[in-house]
Amino acid sequence: MNTIFKGSLRGYVCEDCREFISNVDVLLYLPYKQTRVPDATATAKEVFHVVTKEEAEKRKGLLIDKKTTDINGDFEFEINERYLNSDFDIDFVCGSVPPKHPKPKREEQVQFHITTLAMQAELEKQTKDQNSRWNYTIAHKWWCYIRGHFFDAWVICGHLMNCKTNKPIANATVTAMDADFLTDDTLGSATTDATGHFRIDYSAADFKKTFLSPWLNVETDPNFLSFQSGPDVYFKAELAGTKLVDETKADARKNVGYCLCVTLCSEIAVTDPGDTFPSAWTGIGNAFSSSYGTGIHDFDANGFAGSGKNVLFSTIRLTGQAALKSAAGNPIEYRFRVSHTTDLNTAASLPEANFTKIVGVTPGLFVKSTVSKLSRIVPAPLLNEIFVESDQSDFDTEGWFDVNHAIERTLISVGLTPADLALYNVIEEDTLISLDTTALTTQPNVPNIFNAGQTIPDANKIDIEKIAIRFEIREVIDKAANNFGVIGGDGKTLNSIVINNNPIYKKLAIKELEDSTLCSPISGIIHLKYTLYHPYLSTCSLRIKKNSETTETHINDGIIDNPAVVDQRTNASSEINNPPTMERCTYIVRLYSSTRKHNGDYGDSDGSWPEEQLFFYNG
């Protein structure tokens, strides 16, 4: 009479990432050492080991049976009744590892001893409970070693979560990259499941690629002076085209092993329509916070943004997150108001009455922008991604913005109904409202009456200009009855923000051409004349290039590169070619400049096009 022994074999990749060990041979032996006690009294570290050729040879005659695990790592043995009181050694021969890596090209058998088991006690458990099964999970250290050393099978197991709520983010595409000195390699991509879990399998060939591959493969570590054999891994993640994680090689985890366990988090809120979470105005664009402080993204006391002392220009995105509903299920509205009366950011918040201009009410302030994105939970042939763009109709007469109205309006516009929102996740695009600062600028530009080399008089310079911004948010309990709930106290105010929308005043000329004509050849010492002015002038430079060359040569006259000169660089006689060494050729002189203007996402492009002066040098 035979009795069935049921078992299952698994391996830990990470503590929360196990896999079934399928398609391997499980070997059942009589004990190799007759005096040995079952391994239940020993630790797994002392028991689990590689079976050597010598040991395998000595145990040949003790082999009782061999079975192959199924797709779930399960196996079954028929135990003859004459062996019921015996202990058994259980080994396995690893022919492959998930996901179906080929058997290694090795002469020796890859065999491991798992444990010694008291069979009678285990069979009694399984007789009492038909669902009982002996389960063995190989420890992380051993299983990762087996996978990588014998099969070149590398794996990344991870989770993608929201940084603030710790809620998993599903259906996102996560890509693992290897930072290399030559070119970064893509190790693989995976889609997160409902728990935010993802898994990426790869091999050494994926991170040893070079421009000579496949003839030459080698890991080219960015720090090539201290060569390491494992990849340096960083991650990208996106959902419906929105970047959730955007690491660079500076964030790389150095020289990772065969198994990498990682948790990634995103500041972007990916929520169900009914989710609630803290609502707040947190920043301006991606570059600046909306708070006073000493951090590199904060505003200083006087209203300059970030560590670069930037001033805001053009359209700015007022960023943060606002839930669609309150905890009670009521809609949420918010608004932004502006004041030309300002104070230090270290002072108490300005009085509410100062904020007389309202985005969405005062003409010219509101700019349409994408405020949310809807991502279909279960993909369909159409409308998997829907962009929700703010519109004037989403504001009431007091400037309160209702993102629920914006979403419903958008759903209807694409042929759906508000009820279809349940089919989607809401991706907060981080933009609450976009504001055009040019509608708040009153300072005139410098009049175009000054020549190159002239100093801009104080009377024509541009004065500092500041605004204050106030954010308010509320729960709409009964709008018709003017019944609202307060969220976040009295709102949030930034007392001082420096703005500027004036262009750089820049002029460039060559004295010798002014004395003749612009077409006349010139020779000898050449005298450049230039004027650069802006209240927030940043970098400035002069460069010259010969027509036959591709690179420019820097000109330093002691003024153009002088950072101590705050708002203007002017020179009426900047000498080049002294003593005369220039060859007979056509040359171009370029005057570059930039400002500290920034809109929170990118810097001012005003200085991207230089002033130019072309001339022919006759020698």
Secondary structure as GFF3:
##gff-version 3
##sequence-region A 1 619
A	DSSP	beta_strand	2	14	.	.	.	ID=ss1
A	DSSP	beta_strand	17	20	.	.	.	ID=ss2
A	DSSP	beta_strand	25	29	.	.	.	ID=ss3
A	DSSP	three_ten_helix	39	41	.	.	.	ID=ss4
A	DSSP	alpha_helix	44	47	.	.	.	ID=ss5
A	DSSP	beta_strand	49	50	.	.	.	ID=ss6
A	DSSP	alpha_helix	53	58	.	.	.	ID=ss7
A	DSSP	three_ten_helix	60	62	.	.	.	ID=ss8
A	DSSP	beta_strand	63	68	.	.	.	ID=ss9
A	DSSP	beta_strand	74	80	.	.	.	ID=ss10
A	DSSP	three_ten_helix	81	83	.	.	.	ID=ss11
A	DSSP	beta_strand	87	93	.	.	.	ID=ss12
A	DSSP	beta_strand	111	118	.	.	.	ID=ss13
A	DSSP	alpha_helix	119	128	.	.	.	ID=ss14
A	DSSP	beta_strand	134	138	.	.	.	ID=ss15
A	DSSP	alpha_helix	140	145	.	.	.	ID=ss16
A	DSSP	pi_helix	146	150	.	.	.	ID=ss17
A	DSSP	alpha_helix	151	151	.	.	.	ID=ss18
A	DSSP	beta_strand	154	162	.	.	.	ID=ss19
A	DSSP	beta_strand	173	178	.	.	.	ID=ss20
A	DSSP	beta_strand	185	191	.	.	.	ID=ss21
A	DSSP	beta_strand	197	202	.	.	.	ID=ss22
A	DSSP	alpha_helix	204	207	.	.	.	ID=ss23
A	DSSP	three_ten_helix	224	226	.	.	.	ID=ss24
A	DSSP	beta_strand	233	239	.	.	.	ID=ss25
A	DSSP	beta_strand	242	246	.	.	.	ID=ss26
A	DSSP	three_ten_helix	249	251	.	.	.	ID=ss27
A	DSSP	beta_strand	259	266	.	.	.	ID=ss28
A	DSSP	beta_strand	270	271	.	.	.	ID=ss29
A	DSSP	beta_strand	280	284	.	.	.	ID=ss30
A	DSSP	beta_strand	288	289	.	.	.	ID=ss31
A	DSSP	beta_strand	311	312	.	.	.	ID=ss32
A	DSSP	beta_strand	315	321	.	.	.	ID=ss33
A	DSSP	beta_strand	332	339	.	.	.	ID=ss34
A	DSSP	three_ten_helix	352	354	.	.	.	ID=ss35
A	DSSP	beta_strand	357	358	.	.	.	ID=ss36
A	DSSP	beta_strand	366	367	.	.	.	ID=ss37
A	DSSP	beta_strand	370	376	.	.	.	ID=ss38
A	DSSP	beta_strand	385	389	.	.	.	ID=ss39
A	DSSP	three_ten_helix	392	394	.	.	.	ID=ss40
A	DSSP	alpha_helix	403	413	.	.	.	ID=ss41
A	DSSP	three_ten_helix	418	423	.	.	.	ID=ss42
A	DSSP	beta_strand	424	428	.	.	.	ID=ss43
A	DSSP	beta_strand	431	436	.	.	.	ID=ss44
A	DSSP	three_ten_helix	437	440	.	.	.	ID=ss45
A	DSSP	three_ten_helix	458	460	.	.	.	ID=ss46
A	DSSP	beta_strand	465	478	.	.	.	ID=ss47
A	DSSP	beta_strand	483	486	.	.	.	ID=ss48
A	DSSP	beta_strand	492	499	.	.	.	ID=ss49
A	DSSP	beta_strand	505	510	.	.	.	ID=ss50
A	DSSP	alpha_helix	511	514	.	.	.	ID=ss51
A	DSSP	beta_strand	526	533	.	.	.	ID=ss52
A	DSSP	beta_strand	537	546	.	.	.	ID=ss53
A	DSSP	beta_strand	553	555	.	.	.	ID=ss54
A	DSSP	beta_strand	568	576	.	.	.	ID=ss55
A	DSSP	beta_strand	585	595	.	.	.	ID=ss56
A	DSSP	beta_strand	597	598	.	.	.	ID=ss57
A	DSSP	beta_strand	611	617	.	.	.	ID=ss58
###
